[in-house]
């Protein structure tokens, strides 16, 4: 495709503010709005809660609030949604989203659920030894609560190709949520590692939301950003070759600068030359 693809962030974690997502939905002129709400602690807490509370549906506890905030604008503007708010119950989350679509009067919207990240039932059969200590994997059996695999972008791409307007997943790697629209819209091959590397790099810049727009970056008196009370979440303007401009809604606080981008680029990256994702291994030392 020749056109520029606009992908916006809707959240960076479970407890993130909802207002910036609504702002991106309404004023971001987005092709896609992507929500990242899951972390290792989040999915663990969800598993524990599910065992204690039979009424817990297993998906993001803020799903209702987020969908109420963004669905009207997204449906009106044709913005597709990709989200890992399904946590340990993507099917339940998809059904709940359908409920809100009906409440708002939107018919004929295809919602897809991506499963496969929960591997509790077979994880002890997948390997013989624990890498950290060399003990037999079966030694975990008495204390095992759950096991989740990080899925990549491909199942989301499959759902988008099938016509899904909204895709909700379980544990998908954070950058993969944002890269899946690039793969789908630009027709990137899963074996095109150069483009997937760029796409995952862009996803990594977007996944932490306000980090790259100055939120977590801010350190008053040392690293000041304007109007931190008025921060927006980032928007990526992506080209088919994997190049990108990171921006935000005009008139909002915060900042998108070389410093904010560099800080997020290196965040949670053990080896900048080998950032491992389910889709590709990214070399940030080659980024420009």
CORLINMO-V795701 format. One record per run of one state. SS is the DSSP state (2 for helix, 1 for strand, 0 for the rest). FROM is the first residue (numbers start at 1). TO is the last residue. If there is no record, write none. Layout:
[[SS	FROM	TO] [SS	FROM	TO]]
//
This chain:
[[0	1	4] [1	5	11] [0	12	18] [2	19	27] [0	28	31] [1	32	35] [0	36	39] [2	40	52] [0	53	62] [2	63	77] [0	78	79] [1	80	83] [0	84	89] [2	90	103] [0	104	110] [1	111	114] [0	115	117] [1	118	118] [0	119	122] [2	123	126] [0	127	128] [1	129	129] [0	130	135] [1	136	136] [2	137	143] [0	144	147] [1	148	148] [0	149	150] [1	151	151] [0	152	153] [2	154	161] [0	162	165] [1	166	169] [0	170	171] [1	172	172] [0	173	173] [2	174	186] [0	187	192] [2	193	207] [0	208	208] [2	209	211] [0	212	218] [1	219	219] [0	220	222] [1	223	223] [0	224	227] [2	228	230] [1	231	231] [0	232	234] [1	235	238] [0	239	243] [1	244	247] [0	248	252] [1	253	253] [0	254	257] [2	258	265] [0	266	274] [1	275	276] [0	277	280] [1	281	282] [0	283	283] [2	284	286] [0	287	288]]
//
